Amino acid sequence: MAVVNINKIKKLREEKNLSQNDMAKVIGCSTLHSYYRKEKGKQPFLANEIFLLANFFDQKVENFFEEGIAKNAIMKNIKLNG
């Protein structure tokens, strides 16, 4: 199971001086509280939200997952397609 790197999301947000409310709008959360719960790890980010974050921050989607998991997924893909 892939694990979202919440600290990476928070760090990117803070580097751009964006509020949690700004981020809620980026991913289409209906309330600030919904986004707050995601950034605190109490509610998971959905796949489409990670995609929206990646586009917003001009990052690859895999950059938003824990490094070990992302590397394993990439290596598995290489073995399957290689």
Helices and strands as residue ranges (DSSP letters): H 6-15, H 20-27, H 32-39, H 47-56, G 61-64, H 67-81
